[in-house]
Amino acid sequence: RTITVTCTPTKVVEVPPERDGIVLQVFDTLSGESVDHKIPPLRVGVMALFNSFQLTPPRGLNFGPVEKGESQTRTFTVRNIGIFPFEWCLFDHADPPTRSEDGRPIELQTNVTIGPFSLNRASGKLEPEEEEEVEVTFEASGDQDYDSKIAIWVDGVQGDEAGSSDFPGTSAYLLTGQSCIPGINTTDLQTIFEEQFVARTLDDAIAIVGRPDVRVFCEVDRIFNFGPVLAHGGQGRGAGSMPGSPTSVSGMLDMGNGVTENIRLTNPKAIPCEVHLGVKARGDGADGKEIPFEVEPTKLVIAPHDSQQIQVSFKPTHLGNFSAMLEATVPTGSDPDTNYLAFELRGDGAVPSVSIQGPRLFGDEGGELQLGKLAVGRSHEVRMALRNDGLLPATVRVEIKKPSVHFTLACRPSVSLSRGEQRTFQVCFHPRAVGQWQADLSIRTLGNEDFEDVTIQLVGEGYSDEIGWDLTEVKRPGGAAGPRADEEPSLEAGPPSPDDLQLGEVTIGGEARASFQITNSGSQPMRFEFPEVLPQPFGEQLQIEPRTGFVHPHSQHPISMIFRPAEQLCANKESIVCKIVSVAFEDDASTALGDTAMGGHADFRELADTARDLPLHVSAIADIGAIECEVKEICFAPTVMFYTKVYRFTISNSSKI
């Protein structure tokens, strides 16, 4: 008879067969006595195990970032590492299939789709040490992260803690992927314009910096303004402009290549981003106007979570106001917040402009500076100024084209002027011989040679007179005063008249003194004599010391004029005639210094036909200081404490001084 032994373990059991297991007893059916059958006990060994499998990779598949609309495929393997063959299947962890009473799925699927993940195989049977590959495809959709959990059921396995409670004996496997829409940063303006000045409006930027030549991005109008930039492609260098902008650039500015600004584009996404760049005219662009803006490069690829700089240039070829639109487009981007960046570009084509300040220029073309008549050996200096009232830094070349011994220029050959800056220079006329002398002074603004290339003709006359007045030590009233007097341009081009003596303004009862010289450049002694009674309106209010005297050849004689006004007086170039005559001394009186030193009795004789008049024109004003005010009294209305009331009135000077 056949005896069947059945073992149904409910846990892992391992019983080795080295010990007795089953004892066979035989009984006599009639007597019921045990029969000695001599059959030894049967040894029984049992090993009860779960099925075992292995997934590679073990914890899940990560597809990483994938561009929207694209798909990516990866695989994992299911391997039977147990000793028994088993069946397996895959299903959605959140939606398990219906199972039978023995815990097996009622219906095995051939493929599974969970969210954006598709599996090409969903079930099968594996022999020991056999494996099967499952292909998973991730279809990227939208701009978000995906993670889906699948459950793997293997017949006869224990399962894990992550298994589905509704379907015991399963293990969880995680599928993750990131769907990305390519795009760039379009909202963080501080990052985009990290090297430039950012302000709410252009007016705010000008108010903050204090000048209009500022490169700035205006947030309200979405305008990047280059400000004034040198046109005509001129070459030269001048002082740096702003920076205000942080686009401002210190040092020397290359004025011949336009202006280039760096703008940063950032890719905040986890996938590379291709960006197309271009500059186009505003509106429909049908007018065909020149666009002096350029952007480089026109196409670039930005790595994930990286940034790159683009170069935007403004190179105007003529004067005018220019504008265009800069566009950065992501062709594959579908998010309107990140696939398009646009703002307006503005700039002004300008040229450096420098004005000349100083004496009035004469001539048919306005380029002649009359320096007047000057005695040989004397010098006369005229101060002129170069002022930059334009919007750009400027460099000016100043030179005398053909050097002349009669003219001297005190100025550096190249003068750099910042916006609003003024520099003075001096032109000196010092005739070395008698005659009319000329020289050409060239003033040229680099970068604007077509309009500011000026030649000023310097004209002066040198003369020689045997006898004349030397008024260089007399302080002349009028003109600039204070510590900047030597920095201001001259108002008059010609030298002061050699016979014009200004005593200035004197208070009645006061005194004014003027010391000057009479010069004899001839080879014969001269005698001078002022009138004993001076003409009106001076009369006795003006004294001259000495009134008479001798001037030896090639020498000078000092004279003092003392003005003590006793009444109101206004004299404008009143002529006081001094008698001049050449003399010859009879004895050693030629060593005398004048009539005063010799008691007025020098022995001399006047030479025939040598007498002449030497006039001296004297100007002076004398008066008493006086003021006028129409207000006689000021009456304030009742005022609350700690409040203020102001009354304004005018005081005028009614005096002539």
VENQUIUR-V272502 format. One line per field, one symbol per residue. phi: phi as a letter, one per 30 degrees, with the letter a starting at -180 (. if undefined). psi: psi as a letter, one per 20 degrees, with the letter a starting at -180 (. if undefined). burial: 1 if it has 16 or more other C-alpha atoms within 10 Angstrom, else 0. Layout:
phi = ???
psi = ???
burial = ???
This chain:
phi = .cccccbbdcadbbcdddbdbccccbbdddciddcdcicdeddbbbbcbddbbbcbddclccdidbdejcbbcbbbccbdccccdbcbacadddbdddcdddidddbccdbbbbidcbcdbbalbbdeicbbcccccccdbibacbbbcccccbdicdibddddddbdicbcbccbabcbcdabdbcdddddcdccdcbdbddddddddiaddbcbccddchbccdidbeciidclbbdddcbfceddbdiccddccibbccbccccdccbdbcbcbacbddididdiddcdcbbbdcbaccdehbbbcccccbbdcadlcbaaccbbbcecdcdddbcabbadcbacdbbdbbccclddccjdcibbcdcicbdejcbbcccbbcbccdccdbbccbacecebdcbbccaddbccbdeidbbcbbcccbdcadkdbbacccbbcdibddcbbcccddbabcbbbdbacccddddcdjidbjdcddcddddcddddedbccccicbdejcbbcbcbbccccdccebccadddcdddcdhddbbbbddblcbdehbbbdbcbccbdcadabcbhddcdcdbadbbddbdddddcldddciibddbbdddicdacbdbccbabbacdbbbbddcabbddebdeicbbbbcbcccccddb
psi = qppppppnqjrppooqkirqgpppppqphghjqppoijpqqpppppopqqqprpppqhhrpoiappqpirqpprqrqppojaiqqrqqqqrphimqrpqahjjqphppqhrqpocjpppiqirapprpjqqqpppppooppamrqppqpqpppppkrhrrhirphinqjqqqpppqqopqoqrrpjhnhhgglhirpprgrhhgghhghjqimpoqpoggilpppiapqpaikqqrqrqqebkhqiiqprbqpojijbppqpppppojrjqqppppqqpqqqbijiikqqojqqppripqpprpkrqqqqppqonqirqrpqqrpppopohjpioiiijppqrqpqqpprqqppqpqbqpprrhjkkpoojaqpqpirqpppprqppnjaiqqqppppqpgopqiiqppnqqhpppprpiqppqrqpppnpirprpqqqpopopopilhhhmnpoppppqpprpphqrqokhippprraqraijhiiqqqhqgqqqpikoooiappppiaqpqppaqppoiajpqqpqoqqhoqqqjgciipqppqhrrqorplrqpqqppponpirpqopolppoppppqqrpqhbjiiiqirhghjjjkqorqpqqkiprpnqooppqpprppqqqpiphqpoprppqqjrpqppprppqojri.
burial = 000000000000000000000000000000000000000000000000101110100001101011110011000101111100111111111001100000011001000101011110111101010010010111111010011111111111111000110011111110111111111111000011101111101100110000001111110000111111111111011111111111110000111111111111111111111110111110000000001111100000011100100101111110000111111111011100011111111111111111001110100000111111111100011111111111111111111100000111100000011110011111111111100011111111111100010111111111100011111000000000000000011100111101111111111100110111111111011111110001000100011101111111100110101111110011100111111111110000010001110000010000000010011111111111000000000000000000000000000000010
